[in-house]
Amino acid sequence: MSNIIDEIEKVVKGKREKIELILAVFFAGGHILLEDIPGVGKTTIAKTISEVLGLTFTRVQFTSDLLPSDILGINYFDMEQKNFILKKGPIFTEILLVDEINRAMPKTQSALLESMEEKQVTLDKVSYSLSDNFFVIATQNPLEEVGTFPLPISQLDRFMASISIGYPSKEAEKLILKRQFIVLNSFKNEVEELKKKDIFVDDKIIDLILKITQFSRSGIFEYGLSTRAALALLNLSKGWALIKNRDFVIDEDVMEVLPYVIKHRLTPIDKEMDILNAIKLAL
């Protein structure tokens, strides 16, 4: 695993923890939301990860006039073959970068719902399977920007984790400015082997996750964590254990990924509440 991360770091400087988290989400079978200002390397990270993992990559720029068919594809009638033919949209890929997802209208945003949950697309009552490696990396601009549409709760809950990339350090930014063209190695075979690994989860870990979810439903948040969120915390903890070269989950795995699972899900009624500290005190 470390050689995959090292290869990505040839391009993405000073963001090892964020790289590890994105890879953990991928191996956990989830999707990730990158919330940050433009220009801090979100697209570069997505392209580099796809290249190193040896997976196909497609980028879709979301705009206010983008239609669901622009993402999913359409069935059109071929006059020569006298039959309807599917013209696949960009969603038929392995790593899909959805750039500025909150610039699209809610109807277009919802076009991703089925694909993210079921890894399939339905067009004209016919379902088409997506790749087992299908992985959505969505970027989002701050909501105070003009021309953005807040993601509905149902859409947010389908993202396993949410992170901010942040500015690079001075040293990392210097390396970026001096960087020349880099040829990256692909680890496709190793990725397939890693995805087959089983990660053991003890009942104590399950109980810890249940305590967290039950606390979130105690009335101090606008909405508590859903069962999908509890599964996301469990699966991401397993992904994090894999990143750390273990075949079992420990308490620290759960607590280390917890901030990224709850960031876009929990909104305290008391705006000054330290959510993570409150959860730790309750455990």
Buried (B, 14 or more C-beta within 10 A) or exposed (E): BEEBBEBBBBBBBBBEEBBBBBBBBBBBBBBBBBBBEEEBBBBEBBBBBBBBBBBEBBBBEBBEEBEBBBBBBBEEEEEEEEEEEBEEBBBBBBBBBBBBBBBBBEEBBBBBEBBBEEBEBEBEEEEBEBBEBBBBBBBBBEEEEEEBBEBEEEBBBBBBBBBBBEEBEEEBEEEBEEEEEEEEEBBEEBBEEBEEEEBEBEEEBEEBBEEBBEBBEEEBBEEBBBEBBBBBBBBBBBBBBBBBEBEEBBEEBBBBBBBBBBBBBBEEEEEEBEBBEBBEEEE
